[in-house]
Amino acid sequence: MLKEKLLEDLKNSMKEKNEIRKNTIQMVRAAILQVEKDKGITLEDDKIIEIIAKETKKRKDRIRRL
């Protein structure tokens, strides 16, 4: 499942002291957890991918505005 993979990647990025990767994964995990908490559900991989795409689009839009 993607949530487990994200957690594993987060741990690895912390061990490697890769701050950008760590912060990115934390941002994605926070967005996933927020949706799960708001809706009271556990998201499946397809919905997690949608959230990642949405968060990516938000960041790209912000960069374009700069």
PDB file of N, CA, C, O and CB in Angstrom:
ATOM      1  N   MET A   1       0.844  -1.183   0.000  1.00  0.00           N
ATOM      2  CA  MET A   1       0.000   0.000   0.000  1.00  0.00           C
ATOM      3  C   MET A   1       0.891   1.249   0.000  1.00  0.00           C
ATOM      4  O   MET A   1       1.995   1.242   0.545  1.00  0.00           O
ATOM      5  CB  MET A   1      -0.961  -0.004   1.229  1.00  0.00           C
ATOM      6  N   LEU A   2       0.402   2.286  -0.603  1.00  0.00           N
ATOM      7  CA  LEU A   2       1.207   3.501  -0.755  1.00  0.00           C
ATOM      8  C   LEU A   2       1.545   4.167   0.577  1.00  0.00           C
ATOM      9  O   LEU A   2       2.629   4.729   0.733  1.00  0.00           O
ATOM     10  CB  LEU A   2       0.479   4.486  -1.635  1.00  0.00           C
ATOM     11  N   LYS A   3       0.632   4.106   1.524  1.00  0.00           N
ATOM     12  CA  LYS A   3       0.918   4.749   2.819  1.00  0.00           C
ATOM     13  C   LYS A   3       2.118   4.112   3.496  1.00  0.00           C
ATOM     14  O   LYS A   3       2.934   4.809   4.099  1.00  0.00           O
ATOM     15  CB  LYS A   3      -0.303   4.667   3.745  1.00  0.00           C
ATOM     16  N   GLU A   4       2.232   2.804   3.405  1.00  0.00           N
ATOM     17  CA  GLU A   4       3.375   2.127   3.998  1.00  0.00           C
ATOM     18  C   GLU A   4       4.667   2.484   3.259  1.00  0.00           C
ATOM     19  O   GLU A   4       5.720   2.661   3.871  1.00  0.00           O
ATOM     20  CB  GLU A   4       3.158   0.610   3.988  1.00  0.00           C
ATOM     21  N   LYS A   5       4.565   2.584   1.940  1.00  0.00           N
ATOM     22  CA  LYS A   5       5.731   2.953   1.136  1.00  0.00           C
ATOM     23  C   LYS A   5       6.175   4.378   1.468  1.00  0.00           C
ATOM     24  O   LYS A   5       7.372   4.647   1.561  1.00  0.00           O
ATOM     25  CB  LYS A   5       5.415   2.824  -0.374  1.00  0.00           C
ATOM     26  N   LEU A   6       5.231   5.280   1.645  1.00  0.00           N
ATOM     27  CA  LEU A   6       5.577   6.651   2.017  1.00  0.00           C
ATOM     28  C   LEU A   6       6.260   6.696   3.382  1.00  0.00           C
ATOM     29  O   LEU A   6       7.221   7.442   3.571  1.00  0.00           O
ATOM     30  CB  LEU A   6       4.325   7.532   2.027  1.00  0.00           C
ATOM     31  N   LEU A   7       5.770   5.908   4.325  1.00  0.00           N
ATOM     32  CA  LEU A   7       6.383   5.869   5.648  1.00  0.00           C
ATOM     33  C   LEU A   7       7.809   5.327   5.567  1.00  0.00           C
ATOM     34  O   LEU A   7       8.717   5.856   6.208  1.00  0.00           O
ATOM     35  CB  LEU A   7       5.542   5.012   6.605  1.00  0.00           C
ATOM     36  N   GLU A   8       7.997   4.285   4.788  1.00  0.00           N
ATOM     37  CA  GLU A   8       9.335   3.709   4.600  1.00  0.00           C
ATOM     38  C   GLU A   8      10.273   4.737   3.954  1.00  0.00           C
ATOM     39  O   GLU A   8      11.415   4.903   4.382  1.00  0.00           O
ATOM     40  CB  GLU A   8       9.258   2.425   3.726  1.00  0.00           C
ATOM     41  N   ASP A   9       9.777   5.417   2.927  1.00  0.00           N
ATOM     42  CA  ASP A   9      10.582   6.438   2.255  1.00  0.00           C
ATOM     43  C   ASP A   9      10.904   7.595   3.195  1.00  0.00           C
ATOM     44  O   ASP A   9      11.994   8.162   3.131  1.00  0.00           O
ATOM     45  CB  ASP A   9       9.854   6.959   1.013  1.00  0.00           C
ATOM     46  N   LEU A  10       9.973   7.943   4.055  1.00  0.00           N
ATOM     47  CA  LEU A  10      10.211   9.007   5.032  1.00  0.00           C
ATOM     48  C   LEU A  10      11.345   8.615   5.979  1.00  0.00           C
ATOM     49  O   LEU A  10      12.247   9.410   6.243  1.00  0.00           O
ATOM     50  CB  LEU A  10       8.923   9.309   5.833  1.00  0.00           C
ATOM     51  N   LYS A  11      11.291   7.406   6.476  1.00  0.00           N
ATOM     52  CA  LYS A  11      12.343   6.926   7.376  1.00  0.00           C
ATOM     53  C   LYS A  11      13.707   6.939   6.680  1.00  0.00           C
ATOM     54  O   LYS A  11      14.707   7.355   7.266  1.00  0.00           O
ATOM     55  CB  LYS A  11      12.015   5.504   7.873  1.00  0.00           C
ATOM     56  N   ASN A  12      13.738   6.479   5.428  1.00  0.00           N
ATOM     57  CA  ASN A  12      14.992   6.456   4.686  1.00  0.00           C
ATOM     58  C   ASN A  12      15.527   7.861   4.443  1.00  0.00           C
ATOM     59  O   ASN A  12      16.728   8.098   4.566  1.00  0.00           O
ATOM     60  CB  ASN A  12      14.805   5.736   3.362  1.00  0.00           C
ATOM     61  N   SER A  13      14.648   8.788   4.100  1.00  0.00           N
ATOM     62  CA  SER A  13      15.108  10.155   3.853  1.00  0.00           C
ATOM     63  C   SER A  13      15.623  10.807   5.129  1.00  0.00           C
ATOM     64  O   SER A  13      16.530  11.637   5.081  1.00  0.00           O
ATOM     65  CB  SER A  13      13.980  10.994   3.259  1.00  0.00           C
ATOM     66  N   MET A  14      15.053  10.437   6.264  1.00  0.00           N
ATOM     67  CA  MET A  14      15.555  10.968   7.539  1.00  0.00           C
ATOM     68  C   MET A  14      16.937  10.398   7.845  1.00  0.00           C
ATOM     69  O   MET A  14      17.823  11.117   8.308  1.00  0.00           O
ATOM     70  CB  MET A  14      14.576  10.640   8.692  1.00  0.00           C
ATOM     71  N   LYS A  15      17.117   9.104   7.586  1.00  0.00           N
ATOM     72  CA  LYS A  15      18.419   8.483   7.802  1.00  0.00           C
ATOM     73  C   LYS A  15      19.482   9.096   6.900  1.00  0.00           C
ATOM     74  O   LYS A  15      20.627   9.293   7.307  1.00  0.00           O
ATOM     75  CB  LYS A  15      18.334   6.980   7.562  1.00  0.00           C
ATOM     76  N   GLU A  16      19.075   9.395   5.656  1.00  0.00           N
ATOM     77  CA  GLU A  16      20.007   9.964   4.680  1.00  0.00           C
ATOM     78  C   GLU A  16      20.170  11.472   4.840  1.00  0.00           C
ATOM     79  O   GLU A  16      20.984  12.090   4.153  1.00  0.00           O
ATOM     80  CB  GLU A  16      19.536   9.652   3.273  1.00  0.00           C
ATOM     81  N   LYS A  17      19.397  12.059   5.745  1.00  0.00           N
ATOM     82  CA  LYS A  17      19.409  13.510   5.988  1.00  0.00           C
ATOM     83  C   LYS A  17      19.083  14.299   4.712  1.00  0.00           C
ATOM     84  O   LYS A  17      19.669  15.346   4.437  1.00  0.00           O
ATOM     85  CB  LYS A  17      20.782  13.945   6.534  1.00  0.00           C
ATOM     86  N   ASN A  18      18.134  13.763   3.951  1.00  0.00           N
ATOM     87  CA  ASN A  18      17.671  14.413   2.737  1.00  0.00           C
ATOM     88  C   ASN A  18      16.433  15.241   3.104  1.00  0.00           C
ATOM     89  O   ASN A  18      15.310  14.736   3.093  1.00  0.00           O
ATOM     90  CB  ASN A  18      17.354  13.360   1.602  1.00  0.00           C
ATOM     91  N   GLU A  19      16.658  16.510   3.426  1.00  0.00           N
ATOM     92  CA  GLU A  19      15.601  17.376   3.948  1.00  0.00           C
ATOM     93  C   GLU A  19      14.492  17.637   2.927  1.00  0.00           C
ATOM     94  O   GLU A  19      13.315  17.648   3.289  1.00  0.00           O
ATOM     95  CB  GLU A  19      16.195  18.692   4.397  1.00  0.00           C
ATOM     96  N   ILE A  20      14.844  17.844   1.682  1.00  0.00           N
ATOM     97  CA  ILE A  20      13.826  18.137   0.669  1.00  0.00           C
ATOM     98  C   ILE A  20      12.889  16.947   0.494  1.00  0.00           C
ATOM     99  O   ILE A  20      11.668  17.104   0.468  1.00  0.00           O
ATOM    100  CB  ILE A  20      14.487  18.498  -0.679  1.00  0.00           C
ATOM    101  N   ARG A  21      13.464  15.768   0.376  1.00  0.00           N
ATOM    102  CA  ARG A  21      12.652  14.565   0.218  1.00  0.00           C
ATOM    103  C   ARG A  21      11.799  14.321   1.459  1.00  0.00           C
ATOM    104  O   ARG A  21      10.622  13.977   1.352  1.00  0.00           O
ATOM    105  CB  ARG A  21      13.544  13.347  -0.060  1.00  0.00           C
ATOM    106  N   LYS A  22      12.393  14.499   2.628  1.00  0.00           N
ATOM    107  CA  LYS A  22      11.665  14.306   3.884  1.00  0.00           C
ATOM    108  C   LYS A  22      10.478  15.260   3.973  1.00  0.00           C
ATOM    109  O   LYS A  22       9.367  14.846   4.304  1.00  0.00           O
ATOM    110  CB  LYS A  22      12.602  14.511   5.088  1.00  0.00           C
ATOM    111  N   ASN A  23      10.713  16.532   3.678  1.00  0.00           N
ATOM    112  CA  ASN A  23       9.643  17.526   3.763  1.00  0.00           C
ATOM    113  C   ASN A  23       8.536  17.261   2.751  1.00  0.00           C
ATOM    114  O   ASN A  23       7.358  17.459   3.047  1.00  0.00           O
ATOM    115  CB  ASN A  23      10.208  18.920   3.552  1.00  0.00           C
ATOM    116  N   THR A  24       8.910  16.817   1.572  1.00  0.00           N
ATOM    117  CA  THR A  24       7.922  16.507   0.538  1.00  0.00           C
ATOM    118  C   THR A  24       7.037  15.346   0.962  1.00  0.00           C
ATOM    119  O   THR A  24       5.816  15.400   0.811  1.00  0.00           O
ATOM    120  CB  THR A  24       8.616  16.180  -0.787  1.00  0.00           C
ATOM    121  N   ILE A  25       7.647  14.309   1.486  1.00  0.00           N
ATOM    122  CA  ILE A  25       6.877  13.146   1.925  1.00  0.00           C
ATOM    123  C   ILE A  25       5.982  13.515   3.100  1.00  0.00           C
ATOM    124  O   ILE A  25       4.836  13.070   3.166  1.00  0.00           O
ATOM    125  CB  ILE A  25       7.815  11.987   2.311  1.00  0.00           C
ATOM    126  N   GLN A  26       6.484  14.316   4.020  1.00  0.00           N
ATOM    127  CA  GLN A  26       5.668  14.748   5.150  1.00  0.00           C
ATOM    128  C   GLN A  26       4.464  15.557   4.678  1.00  0.00           C
ATOM    129  O   GLN A  26       3.370  15.414   5.223  1.00  0.00           O
ATOM    130  CB  GLN A  26       6.508  15.572   6.130  1.00  0.00           C
ATOM    131  N   MET A  27       4.657  16.402   3.675  1.00  0.00           N
ATOM    132  CA  MET A  27       3.566  17.197   3.130  1.00  0.00           C
ATOM    133  C   MET A  27       2.481  16.292   2.540  1.00  0.00           C
ATOM    134  O   MET A  27       1.291  16.500   2.777  1.00  0.00           O
ATOM    135  CB  MET A  27       4.095  18.168   2.061  1.00  0.00           C
ATOM    136  N   VAL A  28       2.901  15.299   1.779  1.00  0.00           N
ATOM    137  CA  VAL A  28       1.953  14.374   1.165  1.00  0.00           C
ATOM    138  C   VAL A  28       1.221  13.568   2.238  1.00  0.00           C
ATOM    139  O   VAL A  28       0.002  13.411   2.176  1.00  0.00           O
ATOM    140  CB  VAL A  28       2.677  13.430   0.187  1.00  0.00           C
ATOM    141  N   ARG A  29       1.958  13.066   3.208  1.00  0.00           N
ATOM    142  CA  ARG A  29       1.330  12.281   4.278  1.00  0.00           C
ATOM    143  C   ARG A  29       0.338  13.121   5.064  1.00  0.00           C
ATOM    144  O   ARG A  29      -0.718  12.625   5.456  1.00  0.00           O
ATOM    145  CB  ARG A  29       2.393  11.710   5.221  1.00  0.00           C
ATOM    146  N   ALA A  30       0.662  14.385   5.301  1.00  0.00           N
ATOM    147  CA  ALA A  30      -0.244  15.274   6.031  1.00  0.00           C
ATOM    148  C   ALA A  30      -1.540  15.486   5.239  1.00  0.00           C
ATOM    149  O   ALA A  30      -2.628  15.492   5.815  1.00  0.00           O
ATOM    150  CB  ALA A  30       0.443  16.633   6.314  1.00  0.00           C
ATOM    151  N   ALA A  31      -1.421  15.656   3.936  1.00  0.00           N
ATOM    152  CA  ALA A  31      -2.610  15.837   3.100  1.00  0.00           C
ATOM    153  C   ALA A  31      -3.490  14.584   3.127  1.00  0.00           C
ATOM    154  O   ALA A  31      -4.715  14.677   3.204  1.00  0.00           O
ATOM    155  CB  ALA A  31      -2.201  16.169   1.650  1.00  0.00           C
ATOM    156  N   ILE A  32      -2.856  13.422   3.062  1.00  0.00           N
ATOM    157  CA  ILE A  32      -3.601  12.157   3.113  1.00  0.00           C
ATOM    158  C   ILE A  32      -4.307  12.009   4.453  1.00  0.00           C
ATOM    159  O   ILE A  32      -5.495  11.691   4.504  1.00  0.00           O
ATOM    160  CB  ILE A  32      -2.659  10.957   2.874  1.00  0.00           C
ATOM    161  N   LEU A  33      -3.575  12.241   5.535  1.00  0.00           N
ATOM    162  CA  LEU A  33      -4.160  12.102   6.866  1.00  0.00           C
ATOM    163  C   LEU A  33      -5.288  13.100   7.101  1.00  0.00           C
ATOM    164  O   LEU A  33      -6.264  12.781   7.781  1.00  0.00           O
ATOM    165  CB  LEU A  33      -3.090  12.279   7.925  1.00  0.00           C
ATOM    166  N   GLN A  34      -5.166  14.296   6.549  1.00  0.00           N
ATOM    167  CA  GLN A  34      -6.210  15.304   6.707  1.00  0.00           C
ATOM    168  C   GLN A  34      -7.502  14.865   6.033  1.00  0.00           C
ATOM    169  O   GLN A  34      -8.583  15.011   6.604  1.00  0.00           O
ATOM    170  CB  GLN A  34      -5.749  16.642   6.135  1.00  0.00           C
ATOM    171  N   VAL A  35      -7.395  14.327   4.819  1.00  0.00           N
ATOM    172  CA  VAL A  35      -8.585  13.840   4.111  1.00  0.00           C
ATOM    173  C   VAL A  35      -9.207  12.680   4.876  1.00  0.00           C
ATOM    174  O   VAL A  35     -10.426  12.616   5.034  1.00  0.00           O
ATOM    175  CB  VAL A  35      -8.229  13.403   2.667  1.00  0.00           C
ATOM    176  N   GLU A  36      -8.373  11.769   5.347  1.00  0.00           N
ATOM    177  CA  GLU A  36      -8.891  10.621   6.102  1.00  0.00           C
ATOM    178  C   GLU A  36      -9.601  11.078   7.372  1.00  0.00           C
ATOM    179  O   GLU A  36     -10.656  10.550   7.722  1.00  0.00           O
ATOM    180  CB  GLU A  36      -7.750   9.651   6.456  1.00  0.00           C
ATOM    181  N   LYS A  37      -9.031  12.045   8.048  1.00  0.00           N
ATOM    182  CA  LYS A  37      -9.624  12.540   9.290  1.00  0.00           C
ATOM    183  C   LYS A  37     -10.929  13.284   9.018  1.00  0.00           C
ATOM    184  O   LYS A  37     -11.922  13.085   9.719  1.00  0.00           O
ATOM    185  CB  LYS A  37      -8.637  13.458  10.022  1.00  0.00           C
ATOM    186  N   ASP A  38     -10.923  14.134   8.006  1.00  0.00           N
ATOM    187  CA  ASP A  38     -12.117  14.914   7.678  1.00  0.00           C
ATOM    188  C   ASP A  38     -13.291  14.034   7.266  1.00  0.00           C
ATOM    189  O   ASP A  38     -14.432  14.280   7.658  1.00  0.00           O
ATOM    190  CB  ASP A  38     -11.805  15.895   6.567  1.00  0.00           C
ATOM    191  N   LYS A  39     -13.002  13.016   6.480  1.00  0.00           N
ATOM    192  CA  LYS A  39     -14.058  12.154   5.962  1.00  0.00           C
ATOM    193  C   LYS A  39     -14.302  10.915   6.819  1.00  0.00           C
ATOM    194  O   LYS A  39     -15.291  10.209   6.620  1.00  0.00           O
ATOM    195  CB  LYS A  39     -13.721  11.732   4.565  1.00  0.00           C
ATOM    196  N   GLY A  40     -13.417  10.650   7.760  1.00  0.00           N
ATOM    197  CA  GLY A  40     -13.565   9.486   8.627  1.00  0.00           C
ATOM    198  C   GLY A  40     -13.425   8.171   7.880  1.00  0.00           C
ATOM    199  O   GLY A  40     -14.116   7.197   8.181  1.00  0.00           O
ATOM    200  N   ILE A  41     -12.524   8.150   6.903  1.00  0.00           N
ATOM    201  CA  ILE A  41     -12.321   6.947   6.089  1.00  0.00           C
ATOM    202  C   ILE A  41     -10.833   6.635   5.988  1.00  0.00           C
ATOM    203  O   ILE A  41      -9.986   7.446   6.360  1.00  0.00           O
ATOM    204  CB  ILE A  41     -12.932   7.126   4.676  1.00  0.00           C
ATOM    205  N   THR A  42     -10.534   5.452   5.481  1.00  0.00           N
ATOM    206  CA  THR A  42      -9.165   5.088   5.151  1.00  0.00           C
ATOM    207  C   THR A  42      -9.063   5.052   3.635  1.00  0.00           C
ATOM    208  O   THR A  42      -9.813   4.339   2.967  1.00  0.00           O
ATOM    209  CB  THR A  42      -8.758   3.711   5.791  1.00  0.00           C
ATOM    210  N   LEU A  43      -8.134   5.822   3.103  1.00  0.00           N
ATOM    211  CA  LEU A  43      -8.014   5.953   1.653  1.00  0.00           C
ATOM    212  C   LEU A  43      -7.277   4.769   1.042  1.00  0.00           C
ATOM    213  O   LEU A  43      -6.340   4.218   1.620  1.00  0.00           O
ATOM    214  CB  LEU A  43      -7.298   7.248   1.299  1.00  0.00           C
ATOM    215  N   GLU A  44      -7.733   4.404  -0.139  1.00  0.00           N
ATOM    216  CA  GLU A  44      -7.076   3.370  -0.931  1.00  0.00           C
ATOM    217  C   GLU A  44      -6.042   4.039  -1.836  1.00  0.00           C
ATOM    218  O   GLU A  44      -5.998   5.264  -1.947  1.00  0.00           O
ATOM    219  CB  GLU A  44      -8.115   2.553  -1.771  1.00  0.00           C
ATOM    220  N   ASP A  45      -5.225   3.230  -2.470  1.00  0.00           N
ATOM    221  CA  ASP A  45      -4.124   3.739  -3.294  1.00  0.00           C
ATOM    222  C   ASP A  45      -4.581   4.696  -4.392  1.00  0.00           C
ATOM    223  O   ASP A  45      -3.921   5.704  -4.642  1.00  0.00           O
ATOM    224  CB  ASP A  45      -3.387   2.588  -3.918  1.00  0.00           C
ATOM    225  N   ASP A  46      -5.709   4.392  -5.053  1.00  0.00           N
ATOM    226  CA  ASP A  46      -6.154   5.260  -6.145  1.00  0.00           C
ATOM    227  C   ASP A  46      -6.495   6.661  -5.650  1.00  0.00           C
ATOM    228  O   ASP A  46      -6.208   7.640  -6.339  1.00  0.00           O
ATOM    229  CB  ASP A  46      -7.366   4.649  -6.842  1.00  0.00           C
ATOM    230  N   LYS A  47      -7.097   6.775  -4.477  1.00  0.00           N
ATOM    231  CA  LYS A  47      -7.421   8.091  -3.902  1.00  0.00           C
ATOM    232  C   LYS A  47      -6.153   8.796  -3.420  1.00  0.00           C
ATOM    233  O   LYS A  47      -6.059  10.021  -3.496  1.00  0.00           O
ATOM    234  CB  LYS A  47      -8.424   7.941  -2.729  1.00  0.00           C
ATOM    235  N   ILE A  48      -5.189   8.037  -2.929  1.00  0.00           N
ATOM    236  CA  ILE A  48      -3.919   8.616  -2.498  1.00  0.00           C
ATOM    237  C   ILE A  48      -3.196   9.216  -3.696  1.00  0.00           C
ATOM    238  O   ILE A  48      -2.603  10.290  -3.592  1.00  0.00           O
ATOM    239  CB  ILE A  48      -3.033   7.552  -1.806  1.00  0.00           C
ATOM    240  N   ILE A  49      -3.241   8.535  -4.821  1.00  0.00           N
ATOM    241  CA  ILE A  49      -2.619   9.054  -6.042  1.00  0.00           C
ATOM    242  C   ILE A  49      -3.299  10.356  -6.461  1.00  0.00           C
ATOM    243  O   ILE A  49      -2.633  11.290  -6.907  1.00  0.00           O
ATOM    244  CB  ILE A  49      -2.697   8.010  -7.187  1.00  0.00           C
ATOM    245  N   GLU A  50      -4.617  10.418  -6.320  1.00  0.00           N
ATOM    246  CA  GLU A  50      -5.342  11.655  -6.641  1.00  0.00           C
ATOM    247  C   GLU A  50      -4.893  12.810  -5.742  1.00  0.00           C
ATOM    248  O   GLU A  50      -4.733  13.937  -6.210  1.00  0.00           O
ATOM    249  CB  GLU A  50      -6.859  11.437  -6.499  1.00  0.00           C
ATOM    250  N   ILE A  51      -4.695  12.533  -4.475  1.00  0.00           N
ATOM    251  CA  ILE A  51      -4.244  13.564  -3.538  1.00  0.00           C
ATOM    252  C   ILE A  51      -2.835  14.024  -3.905  1.00  0.00           C
ATOM    253  O   ILE A  51      -2.550  15.222  -3.888  1.00  0.00           O
ATOM    254  CB  ILE A  51      -4.279  13.035  -2.082  1.00  0.00           C
ATOM    255  N   ILE A  52      -1.964  13.092  -4.233  1.00  0.00           N
ATOM    256  CA  ILE A  52      -0.598  13.455  -4.632  1.00  0.00           C
ATOM    257  C   ILE A  52      -0.639  14.336  -5.873  1.00  0.00           C
ATOM    258  O   ILE A  52       0.089  15.325  -5.954  1.00  0.00           O
ATOM    259  CB  ILE A  52       0.257  12.188  -4.896  1.00  0.00           C
ATOM    260  N   ALA A  53      -1.480  13.987  -6.839  1.00  0.00           N
ATOM    261  CA  ALA A  53      -1.601  14.792  -8.065  1.00  0.00           C
ATOM    262  C   ALA A  53      -2.125  16.189  -7.744  1.00  0.00           C
ATOM    263  O   ALA A  53      -1.650  17.180  -8.299  1.00  0.00           O
ATOM    264  CB  ALA A  53      -2.534  14.097  -9.082  1.00  0.00           C
ATOM    265  N   LYS A  54      -3.093  16.260  -6.859  1.00  0.00           N
ATOM    266  CA  LYS A  54      -3.670  17.553  -6.469  1.00  0.00           C
ATOM    267  C   LYS A  54      -2.628  18.430  -5.770  1.00  0.00           C
ATOM    268  O   LYS A  54      -2.521  19.621  -6.062  1.00  0.00           O
ATOM    269  CB  LYS A  54      -4.887  17.342  -5.545  1.00  0.00           C
ATOM    270  N   GLU A  55      -1.868  17.845  -4.856  1.00  0.00           N
ATOM    271  CA  GLU A  55      -0.833  18.597  -4.141  1.00  0.00           C
ATOM    272  C   GLU A  55       0.279  19.037  -5.097  1.00  0.00           C
ATOM    273  O   GLU A  55       0.818  20.136  -4.963  1.00  0.00           O
ATOM    274  CB  GLU A  55      -0.245  17.747  -2.996  1.00  0.00           C
ATOM    275  N   THR A  56       0.615  18.190  -6.045  1.00  0.00           N
ATOM    276  CA  THR A  56       1.627  18.544  -7.044  1.00  0.00           C
ATOM    277  C   THR A  56       1.163  19.719  -7.881  1.00  0.00           C
ATOM    278  O   THR A  56       1.935  20.639  -8.147  1.00  0.00           O
ATOM    279  CB  THR A  56       1.942  17.346  -7.947  1.00  0.00           C
ATOM    280  N   LYS A  57      -0.090  19.693  -8.295  1.00  0.00           N
ATOM    281  CA  LYS A  57      -0.643  20.781  -9.093  1.00  0.00           C
ATOM    282  C   LYS A  57      -0.616  22.088  -8.299  1.00  0.00           C
ATOM    283  O   LYS A  57      -0.267  23.136  -8.842  1.00  0.00           O
ATOM    284  CB  LYS A  57      -2.083  20.450  -9.538  1.00  0.00           C
ATOM    285  N   LYS A  58      -0.981  22.031  -7.025  1.00  0.00           N
ATOM    286  CA  LYS A  58      -0.949  23.232  -6.177  1.00  0.00           C
ATOM    287  C   LYS A  58       0.447  23.846  -6.158  1.00  0.00           C
ATOM    288  O   LYS A  58       0.606  25.057  -6.312  1.00  0.00           O
ATOM    289  CB  LYS A  58      -1.394  22.892  -4.742  1.00  0.00           C
ATOM    290  N   ARG A  59       1.445  23.005  -5.969  1.00  0.00           N
ATOM    291  CA  ARG A  59       2.821  23.499  -5.874  1.00  0.00           C
ATOM    292  C   ARG A  59       3.297  24.075  -7.203  1.00  0.00           C
ATOM    293  O   ARG A  59       3.970  25.105  -7.229  1.00  0.00           O
ATOM    294  CB  ARG A  59       3.759  22.377  -5.426  1.00  0.00           C
ATOM    295  N   LYS A  60       2.949  23.413  -8.309  1.00  0.00           N
ATOM    296  CA  LYS A  60       3.343  23.927  -9.621  1.00  0.00           C
ATOM    297  C   LYS A  60       2.690  25.272  -9.892  1.00  0.00           C
ATOM    298  O   LYS A  60       3.330  26.170 -10.440  1.00  0.00           O
ATOM    299  CB  LYS A  60       2.973  22.931 -10.724  1.00  0.00           C
ATOM    300  N   ASP A  61       1.438  25.421  -9.521  1.00  0.00           N
ATOM    301  CA  ASP A  61       0.734  26.684  -9.719  1.00  0.00           C
ATOM    302  C   ASP A  61       1.398  27.804  -8.912  1.00  0.00           C
ATOM    303  O   ASP A  61       1.538  28.926  -9.399  1.00  0.00           O
ATOM    304  CB  ASP A  61      -0.748  26.540  -9.319  1.00  0.00           C
ATOM    305  N   ARG A  62       1.800  27.498  -7.697  1.00  0.00           N
ATOM    306  CA  ARG A  62       2.480  28.499  -6.859  1.00  0.00           C
ATOM    307  C   ARG A  62       3.808  28.927  -7.469  1.00  0.00           C
ATOM    308  O   ARG A  62       4.162  30.105  -7.446  1.00  0.00           O
ATOM    309  CB  ARG A  62       2.713  27.948  -5.448  1.00  0.00           C
ATOM    310  N   ILE A  63       4.532  27.966  -8.010  1.00  0.00           N
ATOM    311  CA  ILE A  63       5.824  28.276  -8.627  1.00  0.00           C
ATOM    312  C   ILE A  63       5.632  29.167  -9.857  1.00  0.00           C
ATOM    313  O   ILE A  63       6.398  30.106 -10.076  1.00  0.00           O
ATOM    314  CB  ILE A  63       6.563  26.974  -9.017  1.00  0.00           C
ATOM    315  N   ARG A  64       4.626  28.871 -10.642  1.00  0.00           N
ATOM    316  CA  ARG A  64       4.353  29.667 -11.836  1.00  0.00           C
ATOM    317  C   ARG A  64       4.018  31.117 -11.491  1.00  0.00           C
ATOM    318  O   ARG A  64       4.336  32.032 -12.250  1.00  0.00           O
ATOM    319  CB  ARG A  64       3.209  29.047 -12.625  1.00  0.00           C
ATOM    320  N   ARG A  65       3.377  31.319 -10.346  1.00  0.00           N
ATOM    321  CA  ARG A  65       3.000  32.688  -9.924  1.00  0.00           C
ATOM    322  C   ARG A  65       4.201  33.517  -9.490  1.00  0.00           C
ATOM    323  O   ARG A  65       4.138  34.747  -9.476  1.00  0.00           O
ATOM    324  CB  ARG A  65       1.994  32.628  -8.780  1.00  0.00           C
ATOM    325  N   LEU A  66       5.281  32.855  -9.138  1.00  0.00           N
ATOM    326  CA  LEU A  66       6.468  33.585  -8.687  1.00  0.00           C
ATOM    327  C   LEU A  66       7.170  34.162  -9.813  1.00  0.00           C
ATOM    328  O   LEU A  66       8.197  34.815  -9.632  1.00  0.00           O
ATOM    329  CB  LEU A  66       7.394  32.724  -7.921  1.00  0.00           C
TER     330      LEU A  66
END
